[in-house]
């Protein structure tokens, strides 16, 4: 069981913007952040995250809560599992009143096995020679924690000797279990590259063969801690430079990252044996850097760069593409002492959109009318995914490359729509403003309860009741709290709004009483006289009246 004090300490140490930002792309919107809701499909952002209130709310589907609830809902985890997931993400050590958990055990296995891998490298000359031949310095080996894993039997002996349970080693991705129920090591006879979360927690490994195994690189499998589609190798070491220099270099392999950093390009990261995907975008967006794709110039590298550049352009990233010439990769050039050449290539990176346009056109024989028509369709489809202003800026270039008139691309298309208001409909701004003020200033609730009760709020009666019952996670109350168009009033402003609200309420009530044929005459006369000669005149003089009907 997790110690409650440990949970509170974790809550106080995390920021909901960082938590949600690991899963979805957040964009600043006033005091808050907005995104497309991850809980329901939408094209217009209605999902809001408040750093000041540490909550999220979707005005589309109504979900809301704090950072823990977000992880619970998105990852389909129980409360303790979500706590442990967050602790893992932010490299936070939880305390347990008794026992432990799969997360803590997996973390313990990963940390122990990493120390053992590093120790093995010191004793393995073949592995050290390979790294030296690739130009990797001892300082880089230590900085990146590069190690070596020997044969599978050695892995088993190590786990047994340190009392690390085999089932927990499976949870950590170190072992796998065969059909016969036996265990075997996933990585054997490989140079190891530890993989960390953005906050520096060990989550898995990559392994590079030095025995000519057909699979040159192998990564840890998907685990509770390791999701290769949301991680970038080296990010925990690069993020300070990324934020400082507003630049991020994406390359293709572990060694490229190590050598980039060794040469001073400390903004370099790499995908983990997978293409750059939309799941990487939230991490790439942090710090709002310019993205440089630094890929090999071979056929596979060009194809990967084109796909990544299209995705980044459609996601409105700024950046460029560098294709390393003559079949060389960045690690090769840096190892040869050609760091200045690498720096020059990075400075001259081809901007993302021109790169995409040129590569699309290069893929077609423009002398063939049908191929030219296909090229036009592909270009137009790409341009359609850009914002209107960016699209119009690049239509002339696309038309020139293709040899057609810009008019064919619809350069006179309609202007971009004005920005939509994502806040919820307001049937009565006064009532919603009162609710928001009381949410922000609960010390005023008692004075408001002196003059109104829940039934006077009509369609918002349930919200008023939830507010006075302190139901802080009520989704609609969180929506009101995040709605920046609603004003938080001072005490004098609140009294004025309440006075007008009460005048409107009693005017309506007066009409209802006059029209009520079932009410006894004596009661009707008393209420009409009370409202017309006492309550409304007092309200109009500026006095808040506690009597309600």
N, C-alpha and C positions, 0 to 999 in steps of 0.2 A: 504494500500500500504506500502511495506517495505521501510524504509528509506535507500537511497543509501549509506550513510556513514556507516550504520549498515552492509550492504552487504559487503562493502570493508573491514570492520573490521573483519567480519567472514572469508573472503577469506584469510586475512593475518594471521589468527589464526589457520587455519587447514592445515594439511599436506596430500598431495594426497596419500602417502603411507598408512597412517592411514585410509583414506577414502576407498580406493580400498581394503585394507587389511581386512575390515569388511565384504567383499563380496566374495573374492577369496583368495586362498593361494598364497602368494608372496614369492619367493625365491631370495636371493641376487645373483646378476650376475654382478660382477664388480662394477661399480658406480651405476648401476640401479637394478631393480627387474624384475623378469619374472614370468609368470604364464600361464596356459591354458586360452585362451581367453573366457570370459563369454558371448560374443556376437555371437560366432559360435563354433560348435563342432570341437575339435581338440585334438589329443593325444600328440603332440609335442608342447611345449610352444613357442608361437610367439608373446605374449602380453607383452609389456615392459612398466614399470612405471619408470619415472625419478624423483627422489627427488630434484635434483638441478634445473630442469626446471619446475617441478610441472605439468607435462603432462603425458598422457598415449598414447600408439599407438600400434596397432596390425599389424604386418607385414603380417598376413594371410588375414584378411578381410578389412584392411585399416581404421578401426575406430580410432578415436583419439580425444583428447581434454583435458580439465582440470577436476578438481574434480567435479565441478558443472555439467558439461556435462556428466560425467560418471554416476552420480546419475540420471540425467534426462533420459538418454538412458536405463539404466538397470531397473529402477523402473517405466519407462514410465510416467514421471512427467513433468509438465510445469516448466519453469524457477523459478517462485516464489515458487512452491511446493518443488522443489529441494533445494532451499535456506532454506526453513523451515525444510525440512527433515534433512539437514546437521546441522542446528542449534540445532535440537532436539538430534541428535546423539552425539553432542559434548557439550551439556548442555550450549549452547550459547544463550543469551537473545537478540532477535532482537527488534529494535525500528520501530514503524509504524508511517507514516505521518498522516494516518487516518485509522480508523477501526482496525481490527485485523484479525486473520485467524483461521482456524480449528485447526492448530497445536498449536498456542499460547493459544487458548481457552482450548484445551484438556490438555495442560500442566498445565494451571491454575487450572483446575478441579482436576487433579491428585495430585497436591501439596496441595490443600485445603483439599481434602478428606483424604489424608495421615495424615495431622495434626489432623483431627477429629478422625480418627481411633486410633491414639496414645492416644488422650485424653479419648476416650471411654474405652480403656484397663485399664487405671488408676482407673476407676469406676466400673469395672466388676470383682468381686472376683472369679467367677467360671473360667473365662479365666486365670486369674493370678495364680490360684491354679494349673491349668493344666500345665502351663509353669514351675511353681516351681517343680511340681512332675517329670517333664522331665529333671530337673536339670539345667534349663536355668537361668542364673544370671540376676540381674537387669541391670548390665552393658551391657550384650549381648542384652537384650531387647532394650535398648537405642541405641546401636551401629547399630543394624539391623533395627531399626524403627518398631518393631513388634507392632501391634495394634489389635483392635477388631471392627467388624462391627455388630451392633445389627439387629433388624428386618427391613424389607423393608420400612415400613412407616417412620421410623426414618431417613432412608437415604433420602427419598423424602423431609421430613421436613427440613433436613439440607441443601440440595441443594437449596430449595426455600428461606430459611432464609438468605442465602449468595448470592442470585441472580446469582447462577450458572445455566446457561440454560440447560434444559434437553437434547436437541439435541446434545450439546457439551459433555454432560456426556455420551451419547451413543458413540460419537466419541472416548472418552477416555476409553471406555470399562466398565464404572461404571454401566450404565443402559443398558437395552435391551428394544426393542419395540415389543409388541405383535401383533398378527394379527388384533386385534381390534383397533390398533393405540395407545393403552395405554402403559405406561412405568412401568418397574419394575426393582428392584435392582438385579444385577447378584450375588453378594455375600451377604448373610444374616447369622447372628448368627455364625460367623466364626472368628477365630484368623487370622489376616492378616499379610502377609509378602510382603512388597513393593519390587518390582523388578525394578532394575535400568539398564540403558545402561552401557557399559564399562566405559564411561566417567562420570557416576554419575547422569544422568538425569532420573527422575522417568518416567517409561513407562507402568507400569501395576502392578497387584497384584496377589498373590496366597492366597488362603483361606483354612484353616484347620477347619473342623467341630468339634464342641464340643457337638453336639446334636445327635450323632450317625446317621447322614445323610448317605445314602448309598454311596454317592460320598465323600470319605474322604478328597480329595483335589480338588479344582477347581481353574483354572487360568483365567486371563483376556482373552478375545477373541482376535483374530488377528485384529489389528488396524493399522493405519498409523504409530504409534509409537512402537507397540508391535509385534514382530515376534519371537515366542518362539523357533523356530528352529535355530536362530542365537544368542540367548542370553544364558548366564549361570548365575544362581543365585549366588550372592555374589562376582562376578568377580570384580566389582568396588572397593570392599574392599580388595580383594586378590591380585590384579595385582602387587602391589608394592613388595609383598613377592615373587610372581611368577617370576618377573624379577630378583629379588635379588638372590633367591636361585635356580633358574633354575629348578623349580619343580612345578607341578600342580596336585592337587588331585581332581578327579572327583568322587562324591558320588551321592546318589540317591534322597535325599530329603532336604527340607529346614532345618529341625531340625538337620540333620547330619552336614550340613554346619555350622550352628550356634554353635553346640557343638565342632566341629573340631576347629573352630576359638577360642572358649572359652578355649580350652585345649592347645592353642599355635600353632596349625597347620593352620596357616593363609593363606595357599595356596589353601584351599579347595573351590570348587564351585560345583554346581549341575545343571543337566539339568532340564527343567521346565515341568515335567510330560510327557516327551517324551524320546525316546532312543537317544543316541548319534548318530548324523548323519554327513554326509559330509558337511552340512552347518555350523556345529560347527568348522570345521577344521581351517578356517582362524583365528578364535579367539584363538583356542588352540595353534596355531603355534606362536603367538606373544611372543617374548622373547625366543623362542626355548627351552621351558622347557621339562623336562622328565615328561611323563604323567603316573600317578598312578591311576588305576581304583579301587576304594574302594567300593565294592558292597556287599550286603547281600549274605550269603552262601546258600540261598534256591534255589529251581529249577529256579525260575524266575530270580534271581540275577545272577546265573551261565550262563543262556542263554543270558542275557543282556551283561554280561562281555565278553562272547565268541564273540558275534557279534561286540561289540565295539573294542575288541582287534584285530580282523581280519581287521577291517577298518583302525585302527591306524597303524598296521603293513604294510598294503598295501600302506599307505600314508607316509611310511618311518619315523614314529615317534619312538623314544626310550621311553621305559617305562616298566611298569609291572602291575600285577593284584593282589589285595588282596581280598579274600573272607572271610567275618567275620563268625566265626564258631557258631554252636549251635543256629541258627536262630536269632542271635543278630545282631543289626546294630551298626555303630560307635557311634551314640548318646547314645545308651544303655550302652555301655562299658565306655564311658567317664563319663556319669552320675553316674556310680558306682565307680568312682575314679580309673578306670583302664587305665589311659592315657598311662602309660608305656607299657602296653600290646599292645595298639594301635600303639605306636611308633615302637615296635618290629615287629609287623605285617607289617607295612609300609616298614621298613628296609629290610624285607625278602620277598618283593613282587616278585612273579614269573614273570620273563621276558615275554614280550608279545608273542613272537613267540613260545617258549617252552610251554607256557600256551595253546595256540591255538592247537598246535600239540597234546598235551596230552588230551585235552578235546574232540577233534575230534575222537581220537582213543577210548576213553572211551565210546563213543556213539555207538560202534559196537561190536558185538560178534565175536571176531577174530577166534573162533573155527568153525564158519560157513564160508566156502570158499566164498560164494556169498556176505556175509556181509563184509568179509575181502577185497574183490574186490571193494566193494562200498566205504569202508574206504580209500583204496588206491586212488580211483578217487577223493575223497574229499580232501585228503591231497595234491595230485598233483595239483589240481585246486588252492588251497590256496598258495602253493609254487610258482606257475607260476606267481602270482601277485607280487612277491618280486623281487628286483633287482637281477641280476645274481650272484653277489658276496655273498649277504646274502642268496640267495637260495642255492648255493653250500655249504655254511657253515652249513646249517640245514638239508640237505638231509640225512647225516648219522644218525641224531637223528630220523628223520621220518622213515627211513628204519628200525632202531632198534626197535622203538615202534611197528611197523607193523610186524616185523619179516621177512623182505624180503631183497634182495640185493639192495644196493644203485644204481646200474646200471639201475634198473627199473625206477628210477626217472629221468634218463637222466643227470647224473652228469657230463658227458662230453659234454654238450650242448655248442653251440657256445658262444664266449665271448660277453660281452655287447658291443653294437655298440659305436663307438667313438661319442663324443658329436657333435651334429649338429650345423652348423652355421645358426643362425636364421635371419641374416640380409638379406635385399632385394638383388636381383641380381644386379650386377654392370656392365652395358654395357660400362661405361666409368668412371673409378675411378677418373680421373682428374676433370671431370665436377662435379661429386658429392662432391669431396673434396672442390672445389671452392664454391659450394653452402653451404656446412656445415660451411666453414670459414666465409662466409658472414652472415650466420644466427647467428653465435656467435659474429662476429665483424662487425656490420652493418656500423660502421664508414668508412669501406673500400669500401663500395658499389660504391660511386661516382668515386673513382679512377679506379675501374673495368669497370664501364660504359664508361669511356673514351676510352677504347680499345676494348670492346666487346658489342654486343647487343644480344637480346633474340634469334634471328634467328640462331645465331652461335652455340647455344646449342642444335640444332637438336631436338632429342626426349625429351630433358629436357627443351625445350624452355618455355613451360607453367609453369614449376616449377620456372625458373628464373624470369619470369614475375610476378608470385605470390609472390616471395621473394621481388622484388623491389617495389611491391605494398603493402608490409607489411601485407600479409595475414598469420598471425601467426598460425592460426588453420588449415591451409591446411594439410590434413592428410599425404601426401607424404613428405611435408617439415618436419613434426614432426617425421616421420620415419627416415629421414636423420639426424635430430638433435639427435636422440637416438641411431644411428648406431655407436657403439664404434670402429668399424674397420676403420671408416673414420677420418682422422686427421684434427684437427683445426690448420691452419698454421699461422706462424708469417708473417709480411709484406714482408720480403725478400723471404721466401719460396713461398708465394703466387705469387710474381712477377715471380719467376722461373717457377712455374707450369703454369702460364698464358702464359709465353713466349713459352714454349713447346706446350701448347694447341693451340696457334696462329700459330705456324709453321705448326702443323698438319692441322689446318683449312685451311691455305692458300695453302698448298700443294694439299689438296683435291680440293680446289676451282680452282686452276690452271688446274688440270686435267679436271674438268668440263668445263672450258672455252675452252680448246683445243678441246674437243669433241663436243662442241655446234655448230652445222652446221647452226643454224638459226641466230646466232649473226653476225652483220655486221663486215666485215674484219677490218675496221679501229678501231672499238671499241675493237675487240678481240686483235688486235696487241697492242693497248695501255695498256689493262689490263694485258696481258702476260708480257710485258716489265716492267710494274709497279711492278708486284709481283716478277718477277725473279731478277730484277736489283735494286729494292728499298726496298720493304717490307721485304722479307725473309732475305736478307743480314743484314738489320738493326736488325731484331729479333735475328739472330744468333750472332750478336755482343753484345747482351744483352739489346737492347733498345726495349721498348714496343711501338708499332706503333698504333696510333689512327685511321688510315684509315682502313676501312673495305669494303669488297666487297660482 
